[in-house]
């Protein structure tokens, strides 16, 4: 289990709205949990920017100024999509004897022999959701790519090796990683179709174009000297 980070906070000033708090360099936050009364606090924005994303799935300590420290999970972080600033934080206060749900990062290890056979490795999940006691939360869950030996094989959540104390909540048959056959793209001839009655071959350098054969109904017969011969009725 990863070492807990200490996150400092102070109680929210009642006479200030969220935008005022943000302008002063703090982030509005809420602390809640099963069996606890929710509490509004504010966290130093500069300090919180140093908290790595992977720490969101670990238990950390929240130190509210003037009160005791207590273990929390960072449940939700709202970010401004334009300025990339954190707008709000939700901390979940935990109990050591109560199971919790949390997302844990996947750590892909090994090498698939199917890739050396010409396949392409596709990874579709970077984390899975689990449920366990706070003390049993792993830093990461390993995914062994060595188990993919043939093109078309995949690894699912049900294939992961975890402690009996951990329950994986992600749908068992989801595809976490798969080796697929490499796809080749053929260039299609986009030249428009032409009417065989009027089409002509394109001449190459040093040659003359040869007219295509005409249909029976429209083909004129040419006599010697370039004059068009009249059609004669068939003999009875």
N, C-alpha and C positions, 0 to 999 in steps of 0.2 A: 504494500500500500504506500502511495506517495506521501511525502512529508507535507503536513498541513501548512498552508500559507496563512499569515496573520493579516487580516484586512481590518483597517481601522475605520471607524465611523463615529458619528455623533448624532444625537437626537435632532430631528427636524425642527427648525424654528417655526413656530406656529404662524407668525405674521408674514411669512414669505411664501410666494407661490413658486411652482417648479421652475419657471423661466428665470426668476430672480436668483434662485439657488444655482442654476447652471451658469449664469453670468458671473457668479462669484467663484466659479471653479469647482463646484461640487455637483454630484449626481444624486437626484432623489432616489430613494430606495425603500423597499418594504420588506420587513422580516415577518414571516408567518410560519406556522407549523401545526401539526396535529396535537391538540391539547394546549396550544399556546395562543395568547391574544396577539393579534397583528400589531406591528409597531412601525412607525415611519421614521426613517433615519436619512442621513446624507453622507456620501462617501467622497473623499477627495478624488477628483477626476484624474489628476496626474498620477496619483498612486495606483488607481485601479487600472490605468492603461498598461501598467507593467505586469498585470496578472495574465499569464499565458492561457490560451483557449483550452488546452488540455486540462487545466486546473478546474475547469467548470464541472467536470465529472468526478472530482475528488472532494473529500471532506476538508473544509478549511475552517479557520477560527475567525469569528467576527468579534472585534473588540469595540463595543460601543462605549464611548467616553463617559466615565462616571458609573459604569455598570460592569458586571462580570463578563468574561469571555465565554462564548458558547459555540459549539460546532454547527456549521451550516453547509448547505450545498447552494451553488449559484444556479438557481432554477431557470431564470429567464433574463436576458439582457436585450433591451430594446435599443437599436442603433438608428441614427438618422441616416437614411440611404444616400443623401447628397453630401453632407459634411463628414460622414463617417464618425460622428460623435455619439457616445453613449448617452441615451436620454433617460433611461430608467433601469433599475436592477431589482430583481426579486431574490431574496435569500430564504431558503427553506431551513428552518431550525429542526434539527433531527434529535431522535432519541437513540441511544446506543443499543437498546433491545427491540427496536422496531425496524422491520424490513422496509427498504425504500427502493424506488425505481430510479434508475440512472442509465445514461448512455455512456458506453465505454468504447474507446478507439480500438480498431483492429490493427494488428501488426502482422503484415504479410512477410513470411520467411520462406526460405527454400527456393527451389527452382523446378518448374514443371518440365518433365521430359517431352511433353506434347508440344512445347514451344520449339524444341530442337527438330521436331518432325515437320515444322512448317506452320504450326498454329499461331494464333494471336491471343495473348492473354488480355482478358477484359475484366476489370475490377469495377463492381457496381456499388459496393458498400464500403464506407470507411469507419463505420461504427455500428454497434448493435445495442439494443436496450436490454437491460438485465434487472433482476430483482434479488436483493440479498440484504443481510445485515450490514450496517455501515463498516464494520471491521473487515468484511469479506470483499469489499469493492477492489477489484484488481486495477493496476495501472493501465494495462492493455490486455487484449486477448489475442494470442497468437493464431495465425491461420497458416497452416503448412501447405505450401504449393506443391510439394513433392508428391502429394496424393493424386494430383492430376497427371495421369500417365498417357491418356489418349485424347485426341482431338474430339471435342464434344462433351467431355466430362466437366463437372462443376463442383463447387463446394457450397454447401448450404449451412444455415445456422445449426441445424440438427447434427452436423458433422463436427462442430467445434468441441474441443476437449477443455472442459472447465471443471472447477471444483463442484462437488455435490452440494455445496452451500449456495451455489449460484444457479438461478433459473433464468434461462434466456427467453425473453418475451418476443423478440422479433420472429415473425412468421417462419416456421421451421423449413419450408420449401423455397424461401426466397433465394435467389442466386447471388452469392457474395462475390464469387470469382468464377470465371469460365474460360476455357481455351476453345476458340472457334477457328474454323478453317479460314485461311486468308482468301479474301475475295479479289478476283481480277475483273477489271472493267474493259470490255471490248468496245472499240470505236465503231459505231454504226455508220453505214453509208447513208448520209442524209440527202443525196442527190434526188431531185424530184423525178417521179416516173414520167416517161414520155410516150406519146402515141406512136406505135410501130409504123403506122401508115405515113407519118410525116417526119419521123426522126431521121437525123443524119449523123453519121459518125464524125467525131472531131478529128480533123487532120493533124498528123504529127509533122514535125519539121521535115521538109523535102518531099512530102507526099501530097496527093490530091484527095479531097474528100470524095467518098463514094456514096451516092444516094441510096437510101434504104429501099427495099423492094416495095413496090406499090401494091395496093389491093386490087383484086380482079375487077371491081366495079369502076375504079377510077384510073387504072394504069393505061396511059396512051401508048400506042405502038409507034415507034419511030422508024421511018424508012430511010434508006441510004440518002445522003445529002442533007439530012437534018429535017426533012419534011415529015409531017405526021401522016401516017397512012390511015386510010379509012378502013373501018372494020368491015369485013365481008361476011355475008350471012353464011351460016354453015350449010353444007350440002345435005339434001334430003336423001 
